[in-house]
């Protein structure tokens, strides 16, 4: 995977740009446990491996918000804008978690710049993002990320 880098001046014409796929990443139990500590969410389907193995998912699964947060790492691999003073993760729209991510599975993100809007001092881009699970027909996360770039 090669990161796509454009200049600030090119950003206004970036709508429709297919950013392709990030690299695959394996979700580990250590990651899940660390996230559980940070979020204070120790639900057994995430952190109790023995109980989760006998549970409804057949093993421990990542928190949906852990998978969502990994979009930042994926995004950084995929895209950058040069010639800006500030980059802001402005928010998310339409977030869904259609399928769980089992610990030990690999995930990656596909992204397309859907819209580019001028905002005071810069541009806001809306990016359609889909986190896929290796071997699964359903994605783990579907969202639209909003990012701002200021010159």
MOURMO-V379428 format. One record per pair of residues at least 6 apart in sequence whose C-alpha atoms are under 6 Angstrom apart, sorted by the first residue. I is the first residue (numbers start at 1). J is the second residue. Records with the same first field share a line. If there is no record, write none. Layout:
I->J + J
This chain:
3->77 + 78 + 79
4->78 + 79
5->79 + 80 + 81
6->81
7->81 + 82
8->81 + 82 + 83
15->113 + 114 + 115 + 116
16->113 + 114
17->112 + 113
18->112
19->111 + 112
20->110
21->109 + 110
22->74 + 78 + 108 + 109
23->108
24->106 + 107 + 108
25->106 + 107
26->104 + 105 + 106
27->103 + 104 + 105
28->103 + 104
29->103
32->62
36->42
45->52 + 60
46->60 + 61 + 62
49->60
52->59 + 60
53->59
60->102 + 103
61->101 + 102 + 103
62->101
84->150 + 151
85->150 + 151
86->149 + 150
87->148 + 149
88->147 + 148
89->147
90->146 + 147
91->146
92->144 + 145 + 146
93->144
94->143
95->142 + 143
96->141 + 142
97->140 + 141
98->140
99->138 + 139 + 140
100->140
106->133 + 134
107->132 + 133 + 134
108->131 + 132
109->130 + 131
110->129 + 130
111->128 + 129
112->127 + 128
113->127
114->126 + 127
115->125 + 126
116->124 + 125
117->123 + 124
121->150
122->149 + 150
123->148 + 149
124->147 + 148
125->146 + 147
126->145 + 146
127->144 + 145
128->144
129->142 + 143 + 144
130->141 + 142
131->139 + 140 + 141
132->139 + 140
